[in-house]
Amino acid sequence: MLSITLNGEARQFAEVATIADLIGALELAGKRLAVERNGEIVPKSRHALEALHDGDALEVVVAVGGG
């Protein structure tokens, strides 16, 4: 079980190993979003490569169109 802080809230996930896995678990795959892990932006090209660890703090922001 992975324990992280997501957008300021303590959360636990099973079967989540990478940022890409987390995005899938949150049902955000395919959406325009920005991910910050422990204070650093993670480029989309690295989402599948970046392993998550207990205690990581993530901010996930989804872009919303409009005007």
Summary of the structure (lengths in Angstrom):
residues: 67
radius of gyration: 11.5
end to end distance: 40.6
largest distance: 40.6
contacts: 151
relative contact order: 0.31
helix: 15%
strand: 39%
